[in-house]
Amino acid sequence: MGHVGKIGTHVLLAFVALLVGRYLVIDMPFTPDTLMQAGLYALASLVVELLFRVERAPWRFVSASDHLRLFRSAFLTAATFMVITRFAHPGIDGGLRTVAGAALFQGTFLSALRVIRRSLHERQLLDSVLRLGPASMHPALPRLLIVGSATEADAFLRAPAGLGERYTPIGVVSPMDRETGDELRGVCVLGAIADFDRVLARLRDSGLSPSAILFLTDSAMSTFGAERLGRLKTEGVRLLRRHGVVEMGAAASGPVLREISLEELLSRPPVRLDPEPVRALVSGRRVLVTGAGGSIGSELCRQIAASGCAQLTMVDTSEYNLFHIDREIADSNPGLLRREVLCDVRDASRVARVFAEMKPDIIFHAAALKHVTLVENHPCEGVRTNVLGTRNVAMAAKACGAAHLALISTDKAVAPTSVMGAAKRVAEAVARQYGGGGDMRVSIVRFGNVLGSAGSVVPIFQQQIARGGPVTLTDAAVERYFMTIPEAVQLVLRAVALSMIATDADEAGVLTLEMGEPVKIIDLAKRMIELQGLVPGRDIEIQITGLRPGEKLTETLLDVNEVARPKAPGIMEALRLSPAPIIADERLETLDALAETGDEAAVRAHLFDLVEDLRQVGPSKVVKIRAS
C-alpha cells in the first residue's frame, strides 16, 4: 500500500473512531451534525498525518515505539479537532468524553491494523491465535537453538525475514540464569549457558535435538571451549553465526546466517575497528592492489570494493588467482569499475607502465613470497620479489603521482632469522626510501600469522588430522601471534586511513595490531584435534620434528631500535629510536646481480648485512624519544 493509501486509511479510521466513541459515550441516535463532527475529526487526522508523516513507518515492521507514536498521533488529532471545532462548529455531542473516546479508539484501530499486517506478513496470524504451546512444540523444519541474551535473541527473532523458511527456533540459552523461563515471541529461554549440557540432554530426551546452534555474540561462543564445540560438530550439529559483513545491507531481508569457520573457532576474540575512516579513505578514489589473488590481497579487494572505491585495479602474477578474485568482485559489485592485470612486480618496466596507465590514488602492496621454509630454500627468489619488487612498486607509485603507498609486512621482519623475514625488513626500508620524500605518504603495516591463509599451519594440521595423524610440529615451545584474514585486512585499511589524516612532520612508524597473548602451536594443534571430536594423544598423535632453518621459537612485535606507542584503539605504532639509514643504490644493485646469478650464499650474507645496518640504534634519537 502506498503512502496515499495509508493516509486515506488513517483518515477513514479517525472518522469511524469518532462515531464509535460518540456512540459508546452518549446514547443518542446519529444525526447529520454527527457526521459533520466525524468529518471534522477526520480532517484533524489528515492535518496530523501531513505534519508528522505517521504513514512512513512500515506496517509489517511495527515495533513498540511505533505503537506509542500511533497513540500520540491519535491524541494530537483530538487536540487539533478541538481547535477546529472551536472556530468552525462549536459544540460537540458528548463533549470531551466523546473526543477522548475517539482518540482511544483511533489509536487502537491504527495499532491493531499494523499488528494484523505484520502477522500476515510473517504468516503467524493463525499460528499465534491457535497455538497452545510454545514454538518448540511444532518443529516442522531443521531445529535451531539460539545462544545469546534475551535482548539479543528477541532482536534476532523480530527480524522481518521468514527465518522459518530455513530453521525453526526451539529455544534460547542465555548467559544470565535469571532469564530462564522467559518467552520471546513464542520461543522459551531454556536455561543458562553454564547449564548447556543439561539443556541439550533435555531437548534430546524430548525428541527435539537441534540441527544447528546459532551464536549471537563472540563472547557466547568463547565460553563453550574447543572440546565441546568439537563434540557438537562430530554429532552433526551446525555451528552458525550472523554474517557480519552483509548484515546491515541485508537488514531488509532478514538475518543472514553462515557456518562458523574453523579459523573463527581457533582465533582470539577479534578486535573491532570503526569502519567509517576506511570508507572515507577509499570512497571515490582509484585503488590498486598488488598480490590481489593471494589470501591478504583478495580480502583487501573485497573490503575496498565494498567501501565504495571509484576504481579497483587488481594486479597479480598468478593467472588462476587473478581470474577467481576478478570473478568474485564482478559478482559482488557489478557496478564497480575494475581492471585485472597480469603483472610480476619484479618487472620494473611493466609495473611502471601499469601504474602510469591506471593512475591509482592509493596502492596496497601485498605481493610477496611469505612461506618461511620455501623462501629459506630459495633466497634469490625471495629477494627478487620481496626487496626488488617492493622497490619497483615504490618507484612506480611515486612516478604516477599516487597519494599513498601501503606495504604489507610481517612480524617476522622483527629481529629476523629467516631470509623471508630479513627480506621484508629490507623491503620496509626500501618502500620508505624510494616512495617517500615527496607528496606521497608511505605506510608499513605488520601483523602476525594469518589463520586460513595459503601456507598457514591450520590447513596442514587439518590434512594431517583428516588422514588420522600424526600431527607434526617443530617444537613444543613454539608460539605465534594469530589473527583472521578479515581482521588483518581491517588493520591494514585502518592503519592507512590513520596515516592519510596524520599531520606529524616526523616519519610515521610501523603500525601493528594489539594481538593479545601469543598462542602455543601445540595448544593450537590440540584444539584442532578436539574440534573434530577426538582426543589428542589417544586418537591423534602429536610428533615434535625440531626447528627448521630460519624458524624462531617466538615472534615479537618490536625490534631493539623501536619503541611502541598507542595509535588508535587496537592499533600500536612502532617508532624508530634513530633515523633509518639510507641504503645505497649500489648495494641494492649488487643484491640484484647476486640474485640473478643464483649465488644463494652471497645473497643471504648481503641481505643480513643490510638488516644489521637497519637495526642499529643511534644515541641522539634515543634521548629525544625517551624525553618525550
N, C-alpha and C positions, 0 to 999 in steps of 0.2 A: 504494500500500500504506500502510495506517495505521500509527500508532505501535505498536499492539499486535502487528500482523502482523510489523513489523520486529523487535521484541523477541523474538517467538517464533522467527523465522528465525535470529536471532543465537544464541539458546539451543540450537536444533537443531544449528547448525554447531559449537558448542562440544562438544556431545555426540559428534558424528561425529569432531571433531578429536582427542579423547582416544582413541577407538577406533583411528583411523589411526595416531596417534603410538605407541600401545602395540604395534600390530601390526608397525610398522617397527623398533621398538627391541628387542622381545623376540619370539622365535619360539615362542609358546605359544598354544594354542587359547583362544578366548573362553570365559569361564565366567560364571555368574550374578553372581559377585563383580565381574567386569569391567564388566558393565552397571551395577552399583550405583556403581562408581567413576565411570563415564561420566555417570551421573545426578547424582552429587555435583559433578562438574566443570561440568555444565550449570547446576546450582543456583548455583555460584560465578559463572558468567557472568551469570545473572539478577541477582544481587546487584550486580555491577559495572554492568550496564545501568541498573538503577534508581537507583544512586548518581550515575553520570556521564552518563546520558541520551545514549548514543552514537547512538541511532537518530534524533536530531533533525537530524543533518547529511543534507541531501537526497542520495540516491544519484546522481541524474542530474547533480549539480553537483560531484561529488567532485573534490578537489584534493590536492596533495602533503601538505599539513598534515593533511587528513582521513585519509590512509593512515597517517601516523605516529600519529595518535590511535587508529586501529584496532589497531595493534600494541601500543600502550600498554595498551589495553583488554584485549588477549589476555594480556599478561603480568601485569596486575592480576588477571585471572581465575585464572591459575595460582597466584599468591600466595594469593588467597582460598581456592582449593581446598586448598592445603597446610594452611592454618589449620583448615579444616573437617574434613579427614581426620584431623588430629592428635587431635581430640576424638571424632569420630563413627565413624571407620573407620580405625584405624591400619593402616599398611602399604599400599603402592602397588605394583602389578605393574610392575617395571622401574624403580622409584624415581624419582629426579629426571630421568633420561633420558626417561621417558615424559611427565612433566609438561612438560619443555622442548619436546619434540616436539609435544605437544598445543598449547602456546601458539603455536609457529611455524605449525602448520597452521591453527589458528583465525584468526590474523592474515591468513594467505594467503587463506583462504576468504572472509573478510569483505571484504578488499581486491578480490579477483577478482570478487566479486558486484557491487560497485559499478562496477568498470571495465566489466563486461558491460552493466550497466544504463545507464550513460552512453553507451556506444557504440550501444546500441539506440535511446536517446532521440535521439541526433544522427544516426542512420541511417548510421553509419560502421563498423559491426562487420565486415561482409563486405568493404567497401571497404578498410579498414585491413589486413585479413589478406591479401586477394588482390592489392591494387595493388602493382605492382613499381616504378613510378616515382613522382615527387612529384605533388602535386595538380595542378600546372600542366599535366601531360601529358594531362589529361582534362577540358578545359573544356567543360561542357555548357550553361552559361548565360553571360550577359554577363561579360566578364573584368574583374577588379578588381585593380589594382596598389596596394599599400599603401605609404605613405611615413611612416616613423617608426622609432624604435629597436626593437631586437629585443624588449626588455621590453614596450614599448607594443603592438607587433604581437602578441606572444604573449597579452597580456591581452585584446586585441580578439578574437583567433581563439578564445579559450576561452569567449567569450560563449555563453550557453546556447541562444539562438535559432538557428534554421536560416538562417544567412547565405546558404547555397547556394540558398535559395528565390528570392533576387534576383540574387546575383552569385557567381561562382567566383573565389576568390583565386588569382592566378597567380604572385605573388611579392611580395617586400618590398624596398624601397630604404631603407637605413639611413643616418643621418648619420655613423655610425662605420664606417670601412673594415674594421676588424678583425672585424666581424660578418659579412662577406661569406662565403657558403658554408654558414652555419648553416641548419638546417632546423627550422622551427617548425610542429609539427602537420602535417607534410607539405608545408609551403609554404617555399620556399627564399628566403634573403636573396640577391638577385641582384647587389647592388653598393651603392656609396655614393652619396649624393645628388650629390656632385661629379661622378660618372660617369653621371648620369641619362640624358643623351642617348645614350650608348653602350649602356646597358641597354635603353632603349626601341628603339633600332635593332636590337639582337639579338632582342628579342621579336618585332618586326615581320618580321624575316628568317625567324623560325621559324613564322610564321603565327599568332602569339599576341598581336596588338595589343590593348592594354587598351581596354575600353569606358568605364572610369571609373577615376579615381585618387582614393584616399582619403587625406587628410592627417590624421594623428592628433594633431598639435600645430600651433599657430600658428607656432612657430619653424621647423618644417619647411617650411611653406608660404611663409614670408617669404624663404627662400633661393632660391626659383625665379625671382623677378623677373617684372614685368608682361609683358615681351615673350614669354618662354617660356610663361607661363600663357595669354596671348592666342593663341599659336600652337596650343596644345593645344585650346583652346575652338574655334578655327576648324576644326580637324581633327575635331571632333565628340566629343572626349573630355570626359566629365562630370567636374567637379571637386567632390568630396564632402568632408564632414566629419561627425563625430558631432554630434548635436543636443544642445548643452549644457544647454538649459532642461529637457528632459524625460528626460535621460539617467538620472538617479537613479530617477525614477519608473518608467522603462521597463526597469530592470535585469532584471526577471524575464522579460521577453520579448525580450531581446537588444538589440543595438546599433540605434539609430535613426539612419539616415543621411539627410542632406539636402544639396541642392546649395548650394555656396558662392555667396553673393550678391555682386553687383558691389561693394557698399559694403564688404564684408569684405576684398575684394582691394585696395581703394583705401586703406583706413584703416591707421593705425599699429597696432602690437600693442596690443590692448585692455588697459586696467587692470582687474585682477581685485579685486573688493571682497568682503569677508566678508558672506555673505547673512544670517547669524544676527541681527545688530542690526535688519535690516529686518523679518524675521519677528516679532521681539519688538515692533517698532513698531506694526504693523498687526494682528497676531493678536488676534482677539476685539473689534476696535474698528470703529465706524462711520466710513467714509471717503467723502468727496465729492470728485470731480474735475471742475473746470470745463474747457471745451475738450476734453471726453472723446473726441470723434470725430477730433481732429487727430492729427498724427504723434506728438507727445510725449504728449498726453493719452491716446491709445488704448494706448500702450505702458505708461503708468502704470497704466491699468486692468488690463492683462494681468498685470503683475508684482504688483500689490496683490491681485488676486483669487487668484493662485497662492500668496500668502503667508498666506492664511487669515484675511482680514478677516471681521468679523461681518456687515457690510452694505456694499454699494458703490452709491453714487448717482452716476450719470453725467449731467453737465449739458453741453448744447451747443445752439447756435442753429441748427446745420445738421441738418435732418431726415434727410438722406441719410447723413451720417457717424454720427449717433447711432444710426440703425437698424442699421447694419453692426456697430458695436462692441458693441451690445447683443446681437445675434445671436451674435457670436463668443464673448462671455463666457458666454452661456447654454449654448452647445455645449461649451465647455471646462470650465466649472464649474457643472454643472446644479444642485448643491445650494446654491449661494450665493444669499443673499437680496440682490436687486439692484433698482434702480429707475432708469429712464431719464427725464430731464426736459428738455423743450424750453424753453430759457430764455436770454435775452440778458442778459449781465452789465451792460449799460447800463441795464436796467430795475431801478431800485433797489428798488421795492416788490415786484416779482416775486422778485428774489433774496432779499429778507428773508423772504418767505413760504415759499419753498422751504427755506431754511436752518432756519427755525423748525419746519417740519414734519418734516424729516429728522433734525434734531439731530445733525449729524456731530461726531465727536471730532476728526478730522483733515481738513483741507481742502488740496487741491493746486490752486492757481490757475494753470492753463495756458492759459486762454482769452486770446488776444491776436491782434493783427494784426502779422505778423512780416516781411512782404516789404518790403525797404527801398525799392525803387523805387515800389511801389504806395502805400505809406504816405506817401512823399515827394510823390506826386501828389495824395493825399487826406489832408492833415494833420488836418482836422477829424474825420474818421472814426477816424484813428489815436489822437487824443487822447481821444475819447469812449470808445473801447474800452480802450485800454491804461492811461490815467490814471484816468478817472472810473469805468470798470468795476472797476478794482482797488479804488478807494475803496468802492464799493458792496459788493464781496465782503468787504473787511476789516471794514467796519461790521457786516454781517450775521453774519460769523463770530464777532465779539466778542459780539454781542447774543444769539446762540443758545447761548453757553457752550462753544464749541469749545476744545479744549486746544492746538491747533496750526494755524497757517496757513503754508503754504509757497508762495512766489511763484516762478514760473519766469521768470528774467530772461535776459539775453544779454550777451556780451562787447561788443556794440555800444553798451551803456549806459556804457562807459568812454570818457571824453572824446568824447562823441557829436558827430557832424557831420550825422547824418540825423535826421529827425523821429521815425522809429521808435526809434532809439537814445535820443534825448532823452526820448521818452515813457516808455520803460522805466526810464530813470534816475529820472524823477519818480515812476514807479509804485513803485520800490523804497522811496523815502522815504514815500510815501503809505501803503504797506502797514504799515510800522512805526508811523507816526504814528496811524493810525486803528485799527490792530489791536493795538497794544502798550499798555502801561500797566496791564494787569490780570493775570489768571491765564493768559491765552493767550500762548503763545510765537509769534514770527514768524521764519521762516527765509527768506533770499533766496539763491537758487542761480543762478549764472551759468555758462553754458558757450558754446562756440563753435558754428561751423556744424555742422549735423547731416546726415550723409550719408543720402540717400534720403528726406528729409522733403519735404513739399509746398513748392515754390518753391526747392528745392535746385538747385545748379548741375549736379549729376550727371544728373538726368533730362533737363535741357536739352541737355547735351552728348550724351547717348545719342541723342536725337532727331536732332540735327544730324549725328552720325556715321552713323546709320541711313539718312539720305537722301543720303549721300555728301559732306557738308560744305557749306560751311566751318564749322569750329568757331570761335565768336566769343567773345572775352574782352576786358575793358575795358582792361587794361594788363598788360604782361609782368612787371611788378614786383609785382603784387597777390599777397598771400599771406594765408592764413587758417588758424586752428586748426580741426581736424576731429575728429569722433567719430561713432560709430554711434548710432542711436536707442536700442537697449537699453543701451548704455554710459552715455549721457546720463541715462537714467531711473534706472539704478543709482546714479549720483551724487546725483540728487535725493532718492531714498529714503534713501540712506546719510547724506546731509547732514542730513535731517530727523531721522533716528534719533539722530545725534550731538547735535543741538540739544535733543532731548527729554530726554536724560540729562545735559545740561550743568548745572553748578552755578555758573557765573560770574555774578556780580552785574552786571557791565558788559554793555552792549548787545552782542549777538553780531555778528560781522562777516558779510560776504558770502562764501559758500562757492563755491569753484571747483575744477575738476579740474586736476591737473597734466597738461597736454595735450601735453607734449613740444615739439618744434620745429614752428613753423607751416609749412604746405605752400604752395608757389607754385602758383597756379591754372594757370599754363601747364604746369607739370610734371604736374599732375592731368589736364589735357586730353591730354597726350602719353601718359600711362599708359593712359587710357581708349581711346585710338586703338590702342595696342599690344595691349590686351586683346581687341580684335576681330581681331587678326592683321594689322593694317595698319601702314603706316609714316607717321608724322607728316611733313607737308610734301610727301610724294610722293603717297600715296593720299588723304590728308585734309589740306586746307589749314587753317592757323590764322590767323585775322584779328584784329587789335587794333582795337577800336572807340573807345576813350577812356573815361575815368571818367564815370559818370553822377552827377547831383546827389545829394549825401548820402553817396557812397561814399568809402572811405579805402583807401590802399594796404595798410596793415597794421592789425591789431587788437591791442590789449594787454589784459591781464587786470587791471591795477591802474591806478587814476587817480592824479592828483597828490596827492590828500589821503588816500591809502590806503597801508598797508604790509602785506606778506604774512607769515604765519607758518604753519608746518605744523600741520594739524589732525588728520589721520589718514593712513595710507598711501594715496597717490594723491589726497589732498584738501588744498587750501590754503584759508586763511581770510584775506580782505582786511579789515583793521581800519582804521576811520577814524582820522585823526590829530587830528580835532576833532569835537565832538558835532554831529550833524546839526541844521541849523536847522529850526525849526517853520514849516511852510507855512500861512499864514493861510487860514482858510476862505474869506475874501473873494476871495483870489487864485484859488482853485480854482473858485469860483462864476463869477468873471469869465471864466476859461478855458472853462468850460462854456457860458456865454452866447455867447461868441465862436464856439465850435464849432457851436452851434445855429443861429446866423445865417449860418454858412458863410464867415466872414471869414478866409480862409486866411492872409493876410499877418499879420494881428494875432495869430492863433493861433500861428503859427510864432514870432513875436517874443516873445510872452508865455511860451511854452514854454521857449525858450532863456534867457530871463531867470531862470526858476526853476532851470534847470540850473546857471547860473553861480553862483547863491546856494548850491546844494548842493555845488558843487566848491570852495568856499572852504576855506582851511586856517587853523585857529586856532593861534597860537603856544603857548598854555599846554598844550594836549594833545600837541603835538609833543614838548615836553621830557619829559613823563611817559612816553610810549611809547618814546622813544629811550633813556631811562634804564633802562627795564625790559628 
